[in-house]
Structure formats: C-alpha cells, structure tokens
C-alpha cells in the first residue's frame, strides 16, 4: 500500500515538527497528514460525533417522526432502524482517513478522478453552507428569545447586533481547526448530555407513552426512514474521513468504525426518542424556539435556550470545518481558514435575509430536503470503490497537480466516467422515488407516496459502479499493493 505523502496543496503549510496545541490555528488543508502528526486513538471520534449530534436539532427530528401520525412506540422503532442505517454509513466513510491521511472528498477522487471529484465536493460544500445557515438562523432566533425573556425589545438594531455576535462566536472553533474542535466537542458532549437528561425528566410526566395507534402503512414507514436516515448519519457521511485522517495509519478499523458510528448513533437515537415524547405532549414540538419550550417549566426556558445556542454552534462548527475542506477539494487555491470567512459571510447574509423574511426558512428546509438526494448515490459509489480496492489507495495519485504526475486515477482527462455515470443514474432513481413538499417523483406518485429515494438512489449507483468499474478498480488496487 502506498504511503501517505506530505503534499501541501492550495497554499497550506505543512511542518511535521510544528506544535499541535489545541490553540494553534490549523494551517493544513487537504494535504495528506504525515505519520509524525498522527496521534490519539479511535475513541476521539466518539466524543466528536457525540458532541456534534447532542443538539436541539436532533430532538426536533424526533418530534417530526411523530408528526407522521405515529404512536410513540412505532416512532421509537423507526428512529432506531433509521439511525442504525444512517450511521453505519458514517462509520464506513471514516475508515479511509487513517489509510490515506486526507479528507473524504480527496479520497473520493479515486472513484471519480481528480477532476471528476470536484462536482461531488462542490455539491457537498453547497449542502453544508445550507445546513450552516439554517443552524445560524436558529441560533439568532434563540438569542432573540433570550432577550425577550429579559424584557429587551428586539427591534431591527438589536436583531442586527445579535446576528453580528452570532457570526463572531461561530467563527472561533472552525477557524482554529481540527485539534481544538476535537477537544471541545468531547466536553460539549458531556455538558449537552447532562442538560438533555434534565430535560427528559421534565418532559416524561407530560408525555403520552400509552397510545397504541394502528400499524403505520408502508408509505409512512418509507417517508420516516428516508427522513431519519438522511437527516442523521447519511448527512454526516461525506465528513467521515475529515476527522479520522489524523489517526495513526494502523488504527484498528473495527474501533474506528464503532467509535464514529456509535458516537453519532447513540445520541441521535436517545434525543430523537426524547423528541418523540415531547411531540406526544404538544402539537408545536417541531418549533425548537417558541414551540418546544411550551411544555418546559419557566425556570428551565433560559437554560434551554442557552443549550440550544451552544449546541447549534457545535453542529455548525463541524459543518464549517468540513465545508472548508470540501471547497479546497474543488480545487480553489485558497487556505482552509479563509474558507471559514467565505462560509461565514454567506451564512450571515442568509441569516439577515431569514430573520427579516418569514418565508425564507421554509424555502431553505425544502432545499435541504432535496439536496440530500445526491448523497445516497455518492456514498454508494464511494463505498463500493473502497470495497473493490480493499482500502488500498495510491495517495500521491489523489493529488496529481501537486506531485507533478497524472497518477493512476487520472483516466480520461482527470475523470473516471464510471463514477459520474453511476451517481447520475442513482440521482435519477432517487428523483423518481422522492416524495417531498417541493417535488413528487412519478414512481412515488404511482405508488401513492411511497418514498424510496434514498435507498433506490444508493442501490442503483452502487450496482452501476460495480458493473462499470470493478475490473479497473481491482487492477488499480493490485498495482498499488505491488508498488
């Protein structure tokens, strides 16, 4: 297997002897992390993903499950299944980081070619900016709700000030980089878990656990599983190796998989079940700022709003760091920390629009519900490629411009047609089976609203890629193995 090289693309600086203090701004871009800088164990991934997913957003997704007309226990069953499916993918996409020392969408170039890989990296960046903007909108709304609690009138100047403060706070962790994020998220996980435990004890007496509704229809099951899978583990899948790339190359794959998968899966299952319980006590649980607090005692509303703000900042931190790596993978010659400012500028502008436009957040939610349609096909191709080559990558070929050669993944002008063809056909299959408020696919419509978009897209893309690329990918793996 080829060893990771210390290339330094896109203006990043790499010094293997440089200190790795958590307070040092990370200079590394998507270049392969040298062995001298690999440290820690897979357990670090558990703390990262637990801190990122222990958030009020997760509670809201659980409440939305009940909004499909499910009783509490049917909701619990689908929450468990959907999260197991989604975070299994996140665990699998974390395995390539230790092998290569680089980010997910850099590894993705093996399946799509160095130039072909720019398209999924760009789509991922757009998707993450959308998630970041949605998170910042809720941060600002929670901040304004806190000021209302204090009796402060929230006119236009105050709203603009809150947005500016939120942007400043949001900048700190992503700007610093990997090491501080990993450290802080671990402690956030414990703090958030304690607060949500208190919240669970407050909600439990008001929840209705006894209602036993009729068994959900196949259509309802498909809609709920699509939402839970896509909003949870699948939406994190294209960041898996972004955070595992600093682990030593000989890290045990089973431990890497388990820590990444369980770190997100456990809090998602528990908090979505909490959200389902909240939804049995109020019809407005899907609004985390003004609706969900309705069933909380007055003394807990302020701590809850503070929890919402900090937990959403934590989620956006993970999104913004990976967003920067994805934009670098597109090939734009810019340093990672500069991408943080680009994302933050876009998010701030979107938040200003959202706060003063009542319809924007609905449009944003619809956009996010559709953009994830490419994630299933991309993940299927990415993982099929990894499986076919048995995890053997020629790292210098992932960075042909920096190493001065085309590399074994160059194919036709830097593009592997099989990868892009498989994703395109998978996307078409997903669109045919989607059932959203924006668009209903013809096959979904013919099946009375059955939504198989995530699963059909992944299945078609994976099978097509296997048929088109299995021989060349296996040959590349053998060539890498013998190098």
N, C-alpha and C positions, 0 to 999 in steps of 0.2 A: 504494500500500500504506500502511495506517495506521501512523503512527509509534508506538513504544512510549511509554506514559505512565508517569510516576513516581508510581504509586499506592502506598499503604502500608497494606495490609490487615493485620488480625489483630494490631494493636499493634506492628508492626515500625516502625523508624525509618529514614528514608532521607535521607541528606545527600550529594548528589553530590560535594561537596568534601571529604568525610571521607577520611582516610587509608586505604589498602588494605594496610597492613602485614600480613604473614602471622601476626603475633602478636596482632592485634586481633580480638576476638570479633565475629563477623559478626552484625549486627543485622537484616539483611534477611530477610524471609520469602519469600513467593512473588510479591511485587510485581515489576513489570517493571523490569529493570535499566536505568537511563538510559544514554545514549550516553557520557556523561562517565566512566562506570565500566567501560566495556567495554575490555578490553585483552588483549594476547597474541595468539597465533596458534593454529590448529588442532592444532599439534604438542603442545600441552599435554594434549590428550585422549589421545594415545598413551601418555604417561607415566602418566596417571591409571589408565587401564584396564589397562595392563601391570602396574603395581604392585598393583592390586586382584586380578588374576587369577593372579599368580605366587604360588601358595599350595599348601599341602599338600592342601587340599580338591580341587584340580584333579587332583593325582596320584591321589587316591583314585577319582575318577570314571573315570580311565583304567583302573585296576585292575578296576573293576566291569564295564567293557566286556568284558574277557577272561573274567569270571565267567559270561558268557552262553554259554561253550563255544567261543569263537572262537580261532583261532590268532592269533599276533602280527600278521601282515601283513593279515589280514582286519580285525582290530581297528583297525589304523592307517588303513585305507581309510575305515571308517565314522566314525572320530574326525575325520578331515579333512572329510568331507561334512557331518556334523552341526554342526561348528563354523562352517563356511562359511555354512550356512543360518541358524544362530542369530545370529551376529554381524553378518550382513548386516542383520538387523532392528535390532540395536543401532545400527548406523551410520545407518540411515534415521531412527530416532527421535531422533537427535542433531541433525538438520538444522533442527528448528523452534526450537531455543534461540536461535541468533543472529537469526532472523527476528523473534522476539517478545520476547526478553529475560526469559522466565519459564520456570517448571518444566514438566515433561512433563504432569503431571495438571492444570495450569492450562490448557495448550494443549488438553488432551483435552476441555475444556468446549465447544469448538467443535463436536465430534461428538455430545456427549451433553447439552448445555445446562448452564448454570452449576449448576443443582440436580441434574440427572441425572448430572453428572460426579462427584458426591460418592460414589456407590456404587463405581465402579472405584477411586477414590482410597482409600476405606476398605479395600477388598479388598487393595490393594497394601500399605497400612500393616500389615495383619494378616500378610500373607505375609512382609514384611520383618522384622517382630518375630520370626516363627518362625525365619527364617534367622539373625538375630542371636543368638537363644537357642541354636540349635544350634552356632553358632561359639563362643559363650562356654562352653558345656559342654566342647567340645574344648580350649579354652584352659585351663580349670581342670584337666582330666584330664592335659594335658601338664605343667602346673605341678606336679601331684601326682607325676607320673612323675619329674620332675626331682628332687624332694625324696627320692623313693625311691632315686634314683641316688646321692644324697648320704648315704644311710643314715638319713634322718629318718623317724620313724614318722608316718604320716599318719592320725591319729585324727580324730575329729569336730571338735575345736577347730582343728586345723590346716586341715582342709577348709574350714571357715567363713572362716578367715583368708585362705586362697588365693582364695576367691570374692570376698571384700571387696577384695583387692588387684587382682584381675582387673577388677572393676567400676570401680575408681578409674582404672586405666590406660585402660580402654575409653572413659571419659568425655572424655578430654583433646582428641583431634583433632576428633570431631564437634561438641563444644561450641565450639571456636574457629571452625570454619566453613570455607567454600569455599577461601579463599586458602591457608591452612596445609595443608589436605588436598591440594590440587593440588601444592604444593611438596614435601611429604613423600612422597607416593606416587611421585613421579618418582624420588627417591633410593632408596626401597624397591625399586623395580623392578630397579635395578642390583644392589643387595645380594642380593635374593632370587635373581636370575638366576645370580649367582656361586655361591651356596650350592647351588642345584639342579644346576648344572653339575658341581660336585664330586660330588654325589650320583649323577649319571648315570654318571660314570667308575667309581664304586664298585659300581654295580649291574650295569653292562654285562657284566663277566666271568661273572656268575652267571645272566644271563638266557638263555632258550632262544629264539633267533630263527629256528631252522631248522624247527620243527614246522609242517607244512602240513596243517591239518585239512580236512575236507570243506567245500565252499562253504556258507555259512550259509543257512538257509531264509528265505523271505520274512517269516515271523513273527519270527524272530530279528533280521533287518535292521530291521523296523519298531520293535521294542522298543528296540534300541540307538539308532537315530536319534532316537526320541522322548526317550530319556533324555539323550543328549548335547545335543540341541538345547535342551531345556527347562532343563537344569541349567546350561547355558552362556549363550550370547548372549540367548536369549529371556528368561531370568530377570533380565537386566540391562536389557532393552528399555525398561521403564517408568521408567528413570532417565536415559535418553539426554540429554534437554534440561536436566536438572537441572545438568549440568556443562558444557554448551555455552552456556548462557544469558549467561555473562559475556564471550563472544567478540564482537568487533565485528560489526555487522549485515551488513557487506559481506564477511565471511569467505567464502572460496571453498567452495561446497557440496561439491565433489569432495574437497577436502582435509579438510573436517570429517568427511565420511563415511569416508574412508580411514583417518584417524587414530583415530577411535572404533572402527571395525570391526576394523582390524588390531591395535590396542592390546590388545584382548581376545582376538582370534582366534589370534595367533601364540603367546603363552604357553600358551593352552589346548591348542592342538594339540601343542606340544612337551612340556608336562608330562603331558598325558594319554597320550602315547606312552611317556613315562618310566614312568607308572603301569602301562601295559600290559606293559612289560618287567619291572617288579617282580613283576607277577602271574604271570609265567611262571617265577619263581624261588621263590615262596612261595604257599601257599594262603590266607594270612591277610593279604593286602595291603590289603584293604578297611578294616582297622582301623588308622588312621594313628598311634595312640599306642602300642599294645602289639604290633600285628601287623606293620606295615610295617618297624619298626626291626629285626626279626629278622634281616634279611639285611645289615644295616649293620655295619661293624666297631665294636667297643666305643668307640674314641676319638671316633667321629662321632655317637654317640647323643645326647650332651648338646648339641652344636651343632645337631643335627637338631631336638630338642625345643624349643630356643630359637627356631629358624627357624619351627617350627610355631606357636608362641605369637605371635610378632611378625606373621607373615603372616596369621594369623586375625584379629588386632587390626586389620590393614589392611583386610581384607574387611569386617569389622563396621563400620568407620568409614564406608565408602562406603554400606553399607546404612542405617546410623543417620542419616546426613545426609539421604538421600533420604526415609527414613521420616518425618522431621520435616516435610519439605516436603509429603508426601502427607497427613499429618494436618491441616496447615494448609489444604490444598485441600478437605478435607472440610467446612471452614467453622467449625471450632472457634476461637474468639477467644483465641489463645494465641501467645506468641512462640516462634520456632523453637528457641531454646536451652532453653526449658522442656520442649519435646517430647523433647529428649535425655534429660532426667531421667525422664520418663514411660517411655520405652523402656527405659532402664537399670534402672529399678525392676522392670518386668515381666520383663526378661531375668534379673536377679539372682534373683527369686523362682522363675522356671522352672529356673534353674541349680541352686538349692538343692534343688528337688524332684528334678531329674535325677540329681544326684550321689548322693542317698540313695534313689533308686528305679531299680532295674536295668531296668525295662520302659519307662521314660519315653522314652528316646531313640528306641526303635523306633516308639513312637506318634508322636513328633514327625516322624520321617522319613516315615511314612505320610501324615501331614497335609500335609507339603510336597509329596509326590508327587501329591496330589490338588488342592491349591490352585492349582497352575500351570495347571490346565485352563482357567481363565478368561483366562489371559494371551494365549494364541493368538488367541481371538476378539477380545479388547480391542485387541491390536496390529493385527489386520487392519482393524478399524473405524477406528482412529486413523490408520493409514497410507492407507487408502482415502480418508478425509476430506481428508487433506493433499494427496493426488494430485489429487482432484477440484477442490480450490480452488487448485491450483498454488502452494501455500505462501503464499497471501495471507490474512492474518488481521487482523481489527479488534481490536487488543489491548484497548482500553477495554471492549469487549463481553465480554471474558473475566472482567472484574471489575465486574459491573453494580452491586453494592451500594456499592462504593467510588466509582464515577463518577456515581452518582445517576441512572442510567437503566437500562432493561432491556437494551438492546443487541440486535444482530441475531441473536444466538444464543439468545434467550430462548424463543422458540417457545411451547409450551403450559405456562405456569406455570414456566418455567425448565428445561423438559425437552424434549429432542428425542426423540420416541418411536422414530424410526428407529434411532438409535444403540443404545438399550437393547434394542429388539426384536432387532436383529442380534446383539448379544452374547449374549442369552438363547438364541437359536436355535443360535448357534455353540457355546455351552456344552453344550446338549443333544446336539449332534452329537458333541462331544468325549467326553461321558459314555458315549454309545452305543458308542464305539470304544475306550474305555480298557481296559487290562489291567494292574491293579495288585494288590498283595497285599491291599488293602482291598476293592476292588470290581472286577468284570469286567463290562463293558457287554455287552448282548445281541448286538450286531453283532460285537463282538470274540470273544465266546464261539462264535457261529455260524461264525466264520472261524478257529476253532482257535487263538485267542490273538493274532490279528493286531491290533496297536495302531496305529491311525491317528488317535488322539485329538487330538494337537497340530495335525496337518495338516487333518483334517476340520473341526475347530472353526474354524480360521483361514479355510478356504475358504468354509464356509457363512456365517460372519459377514461376510466381505468382500463376497461376492456379494449377500447380502441388503441390506447397507447401500447398495451401489451401486444396486440396484434401487429402494430406497425413498427415497433422499436425493439422488440425483445432480442432479436439477433444482434443488432448493432450495440445495444447497451451491454449485453453479456460479453461481446468482443472487447469493448472498452474496459470492462471490469477485468478481463483476463490480461489485457495489456497493462493496466495499472498494477495488477497484482505481480506481474513479472518485472516491472520497472525497478 
